Amino acid sequence: MKKRKELTEEVLELIAARFRVLAEPMRLRILHTLGEEEVSVTELVEATGAGQANISKHLALLLEAGLVARRKEGLNVFYRVADATIFDLCEAVCTSLGERLAARHSAIKSFRGR
């Protein structure tokens, strides 16, 4: 059995803060839209259907959390994912949800078959 790491209160707060940043569907949509590309704010607005002020607010939080980085070019601002491990986390969550939904679907299917 793998021994768990001891977590200080400070570390627990940092982990909780990371999850709070990810707890907003629009921020997840932005990260998904960025993927492995560098995208302008205008392109993010078009891709998500959200307003520019809303996108800018979420990008500021993602930037502060270190999840995205930005680059200015003239009047345009481009964003990219700065911490690609976020995709590993999302993949783990999606896999877990998929397994849970499959088990639930199987249980419902067997109930209907009775």
C-alpha positions in Angstrom: 0.0 0.0 0.0 1.3 3.4 -1.0 2.1 5.8 1.9 0.2 9.1 1.7 2.2 12.3 1.9 1.6 14.6 4.8 -0.1 17.8 3.8 0.3 21.0 5.7 -2.5 23.5 6.0 -0.7 25.8 3.5 -0.5 23.0 1.0 -4.2 22.1 1.5 -5.1 25.7 0.9 -3.1 25.8 -2.3 -4.7 22.6 -3.6 -8.2 24.0 -2.7 -7.4 27.2 -4.5 -6.5 25.3 -7.7 -9.7 23.4 -7.5 -11.7 26.6 -7.0 -10.2 28.1 -10.2 -11.2 25.0 -12.1 -14.7 24.9 -10.5 -16.1 27.3 -13.1 -17.4 25.8 -16.4 -16.4 28.8 -18.5 -12.8 28.6 -17.3 -12.7 24.9 -18.2 -14.2 25.8 -21.6 -11.5 28.4 -22.1 -8.7 25.9 -21.2 -10.3 23.3 -23.6 -10.5 25.9 -26.4 -6.8 26.9 -25.8 -5.7 23.3 -25.9 -2.1 23.3 -27.2 -2.6 26.5 -29.2 -2.0 30.1 -28.6 -5.4 32.0 -29.1 -6.3 35.6 -29.1 -9.0 37.0 -26.8 -11.1 37.8 -29.8 -10.9 34.1 -30.9 -11.8 33.0 -27.4 -14.8 35.2 -27.5 -15.9 33.8 -30.8 -15.2 30.2 -29.8 -17.0 30.3 -26.5 -19.9 32.7 -27.3 -19.2 34.7 -24.1 -18.7 38.4 -23.9 -15.2 39.9 -24.0 -15.5 41.3 -20.4 -16.5 37.8 -19.2 -13.6 36.1 -21.0 -11.1 38.7 -19.8 -12.3 38.2 -16.1 -11.8 34.5 -16.4 -8.4 34.8 -18.2 -7.2 37.1 -15.4 -8.0 34.4 -12.8 -6.4 31.7 -14.9 -3.3 33.9 -15.3 -3.1 34.6 -11.6 -3.3 30.9 -10.9 -0.5 30.2 -13.3 -2.6 28.0 -15.6 -2.3 30.3 -18.6 0.4 32.7 -20.0 -0.2 35.7 -22.2 1.7 37.5 -24.9 0.9 41.0 -26.4 1.4 41.7 -30.0 0.4 45.2 -30.9 -3.3 45.6 -29.8 -3.8 41.8 -29.6 -3.3 39.7 -26.6 -2.7 35.9 -27.0 -3.1 33.3 -24.4 -1.8 29.7 -24.1 -1.9 27.0 -21.5 1.1 27.4 -19.2 0.6 24.3 -17.1 -0.2 21.4 -19.3 -0.6 19.1 -16.3 -4.1 20.5 -16.1 -5.0 18.3 -19.0 -3.9 15.2 -17.0 -6.2 16.2 -14.2 -9.1 16.8 -16.6 -8.4 13.4 -18.2 -8.4 11.7 -14.8 -11.7 13.3 -13.9 -13.3 12.5 -17.3 -12.2 8.8 -17.1 -13.6 8.5 -13.6 -16.9 10.1 -14.6 -17.1 7.9 -17.7 -16.6 4.8 -15.6 -19.2 6.0 -13.1 -21.7 6.8 -15.8 -21.1 3.4 -17.5 -21.8 1.6 -14.2 -24.9 3.6 -13.7 -26.1 2.9 -17.3 -25.4 -0.8 -16.8 -27.4 -0.8 -13.5 -30.4 0.9 -15.2 -30.2 -1.4 -18.2 -30.3 -4.5 -16.0 -33.2 -3.1 -14.0 -35.2 -2.5 -17.2 -34.4 -6.1 -18.3 -36.2 -7.6 -15.4 
